[in-house]
Amino acid sequence: MHLVHKMVIGLTYDLRDDYLKEGFSYEETAEFDLSDTIDGIEEALCASGHDIDRIGNIKGLVERLASGNRWDLVFNIAEGMYGFGRESQVPALLDAYRIPYTFSDPLVLSITLHKGITKSIITGAGIPTADFVVVNSAEELATVNLAYPLFLKPVGEGTGKGISDASRVMSKEALLSVGAALLKQFRQPVLVERFLPGREFTVGIAGSGEDASALGAMEIIFRKDPFGNNIYSLYSKSHYEEHIEYRLPEKEAAQSCCEIALKAWRILGCRDAGRIDLRMDDQGVPNVIEVNPLAGLNPVHSDLPILCRLQGISFQWLIKRIVDSAMRRVNHEW
């Protein structure tokens, strides 16, 4: 593997506690990081011999840049707060100052945050994904012409925000009520798609372009529920020890998921590391349901590190692989 010399690496992130103190809700801050995530990343980077400088969120970055601070590389996991371009704000600022950073560029992060645009691109590339429409108003809900059951979620949220057992709808009445509630709560369009009834997986990917490779597939098993629910929601993710079992699938299913995920990763131009979530249709074909180019990196609780642990990959190796990938790009492009 390409060796990276000792660097000063800045860390950009949104610390959840900061936003909770400002009065934001549990759900509003669901994508933001806990202090042990930042600690874990810093420890892993230090173990590779780098010096770490905690920058914090975009406001902290603006202040530091204005003061003349610069870094060899920024390890960026900042999610942002407002708009479809919120994950792109820190990378765009770093691009303006010609400071290299980990993970995808502003274009990719904006596209993949909008689930409708993402699905349009991968559909055009022949990658399987459920039939869908993006609904902008309560009036448009009445015009949806897809076969039930359907699945509803905000078009531009992550970490299961806006997803609950009510997201799977079986009737026009439920479509109208659930859709209207999501439009009102999240103030953004709603993705309406055919519900995929099969097994659910996530694929970890490291690298960029032709250098990208799958770290493996992990199946998400829903523990027995007296109500028969199997929705990977914000609640089930937050209480995964009770509701979810993570398991390595058989070779055939893993290979199928990894091939589709890698194709989507490359078509979209994702970089360095992340996850692609898939669910099988009624024919057993894995369909892409989510693209996560800025995947959670809590060493214990996030899906990508959990997947790596199941594959025998250490958290330190994962972080080093991300930095190596970023620097390989930097040395080639800059």
N, C-alpha and C positions, 0 to 999 in steps of 0.2 A: 504494500500500500504506500502511496505517496506520503512522505514524511514532511511535517510542517514544523518550521523553526519556532522558537519561543516568540510569542507575540503579546502585545497588550490588547486584550479583548474587552470591549465594552458590552454590558448586558442591558438590553432594553426589554421592558416588561410592564404589565399592568398588575400591580399588587392589589388583590381583592380587598384586603383590610382597609386600604386607603379610600376606596370607593364606598365601602360600607359605612365608614366614619363620616362620609359626606352625605349620607342619607339614601344612597341607592339601595335597591332591594336585593334579596337573595338571588332572584331569577335574573335581574338586570346584570348582576356581576358574575353569573355562572361561568363565563368563559375565562375570567381573570384568574391569576395564579396565586397560590398560597406561598407563604415564605419558605416552606420546605422544598418547593419546586425550585426556587431561585438558589437556595442553599445547595441542593443536589447538583444543579448544573454548574455552579461555581466550583464545587468540590471536584467534579469530573474534569473540568477545564484545568484546574490547578494541578490535578494529577498528571496531566499531559505536559506540564511545565510552563503554562502560560500565566501571565499576570492579569488579574480581573479587576475591572472597574465597573461598579454598579451605577448605571445611568438612570434607570427607572422608566417612567412613561414618556410620552411625546413632549409634554411640557418641560420635563427635566432635560430631555434631549435638546430642545430648542435653547434652553438656558446655557447648557454646556457648549453647544456649537457657537453660540454668540460670544461665549467667553474665550473661544479659540481652542477648545479641547478637540483632539482628534485621536483615532484608534486605528490599530492595524486591521482590525476586524470587529464588527459588532455582531454579537450573537443575539438575534432579534426574535423575541416571542411576544411582542406587544400586539394586543388584539384591537385596541382602539375602542371608542365608545359610540360614535355617531356616524350614520350613513353607510351606504354600500361600499365605500372606499375606506372604511375605518382601519382595516388590516393593512392597507396600502400606505397609510400616512407616514409611518416611520421609514419604510423602505424608500419612498419617494423623496423624503428629506435627505436620507443618506445618499441617494443617487445624486441629488443636487450638489452635495459636498464631495462627491467622488470618494465616499468611504465604503468599502466592501462590507457585505453582511451575509448572514446565513439565510437560507430558505428562499422562497420564491419572490419574484419581482412584483411591483405594484400592479401591473396588468393582470397577472395570474391571480393574485390575491383578490382583486376586485371581481374578476369573472367567477371564480370558484365560490365566493361568498354568496353570489346570486344563483340559487339552485336552478332556476328556469333557464338562464343563459348557459350554465354548465351543461344541463341536459340537452339543450339544443345543439351544442357543439359536439358532444359525444354521440348523439343520435346521428348527426351528419357524417360522423366517422365510422358509422356502422357498429358502434359499441352498444350492447343491449342495456336498456334502461326502460322503466315502466312508462306507458303512455301518460301524458300529462297535459295540463293547461295551467297558465298563471292567471289568477283572478285578481283584478284591481279594485273591485267594488262589490257591494252586496247585490247590486243588479246583475252583475256578470255571473254570480253564483248560479242564478236561475237558468243560465244558458249552457251550463256544463253538460256535455253529452258523452260521458264515459260510463262504462259498465261498472256496477257496484260489485264488491266493496271498493271504496275509495279511501285514500289516506291524505290528510290535510296537515300542513305545517307552514309556518312563516317562510317566505322565500329567501330571507337573508339572515338566518340565525344559526347558531351552532350549539354544541353541547346538549342537544335535546331540548333546547328552549322552545316552548310552545307545543311540545309533543306530550301527549298523555294518552290514557286509554280511550279517551273520546276522539282521538285523531282518526281512528278507523271508523268510517261511517257506512251504514248499510242502506240508507234511504235518502230521498230528496229532502225530506224534512230535517234530518240530521245534518246533511250537507249545508243547508241554508243556515241553521242555527250555529253549528260549530264554525263554519266559515266566517259568518258575521262577527262572532266573538273574537276570532283571531285577527280579523281586519281592525277591529276596534282596539284590541289590547296592544298590538304590535305596530299599528300605523304603517303598514307596508303590505304589498301584495301577498297573496296566499298561494302556495303551490298545491294543486289538486292532482293526484296521480292514482293510477290503478294500484290497488293494494297487492303486494307480492306475498303469497302465502307460505313460501318455503323457508329454508334455513337461512340464518343470517351470519355473515362473516365480516371481518376486517382484514385487510392486507397491509402490512408494513412495507414501505419502500425506502430505499436509500440510494442517493446518487441523482444525477441529472442526465437527461437525454439518453443516448445509447449506453452511457455508463451506469444508468439506473438498474437496480436489481431488486427483486422482491426478497424481503427478510423472512417471509413466510405468511401463512394465513392462520387466523384464529377464529374459531367458531364461537358465537355468542349463544349460549344455551340458557333458556329461560326456565328457572326452577318451577316446579309445579305450583300453579296458581288456582285457587278455588273458583275464580271467575274466568279462567281460560285466557287471560291476557298474556300477550307476548310482544309488548311494545317496548323498544329500547328508548325510554323516555328520560327526561332530566331526573325524575325521581328514582328510576331503576338504576341509572348510572351512579347517582349519589349514594345509593344503598346496595351496591353491586354484591357485597358479601352475602347479603340476604336473598337477593333476587336473581343473580346472574352467576353462571358458571362459565369460565373461559376454558376452551379445550382446543387442542390441535386436531383438525379434521383428517380424514383419510387422504392418502396421497392424491387420488384422482380429483377429489373436490378441491383440495388445496391448489393443485396445478391449474385447474380451470379458473379458479378465482384469481390466482397470481397473473396468469396470462392476460385476462381482461383488465385487471387493475393496472398492469404495466402499460398496456396500450393506452388507457385513459390518461395515465400520468404523463406519458410522452406527448400525446396529442395536445394536452393542455399546457405543456411547457413547465410543469412543476419541477422544483429543484431541491436537492440535498437530502431531504427526508420528509416523510409524512405518511398518511394513511388514505386508503380508498375503502369505503364501506360498500358491501354488496349484500343482496338478498336474492334467493332463488325464486324463479317464477313457478307456475304449476307444472312446467315441463322439466324442472330441475336445472334450468340455465341461470347462472349467476348474472344478476343485473346490477349495475352501478346505482347506488342510492345517494351517496355523499362522497365528496372529494375534500380531503383535509390536508392542505399543503402547509398548514401551521398547526400541527397536531399537538395535543397536550403532552407535556414532558415531566409530569410529576413522577419521580422515580418509583413510587409504590402503586399509585392509583390510576394512572393514565393508561389508556388502551395500548399505545405503542410500546411503552416500557414493559407492560404485562406480556404482550406478544413476544417481545424479545426475550424475556425471562423464560417463557415456555420453550423457546428455541435455543436456550442456553447462551444467549447473548447478554453480556453485562451492560449496565447503564453507561459505564465509563466508555466502553467500546462504541456504543451508539453515538454518544456525544462526540467522540474523536472522529468517528466516521462522518458526521455532519460537518465538522470543521474541515476535515480533509477534502470533502466534496466541494465546499465553498471555496477553499483556497485553490483547488485545481481549476475551478471556473475563473477565479480572479487572475491567476497566472496566465490563463489562456486568453481571456477577454481584455484585460487591462494592460 
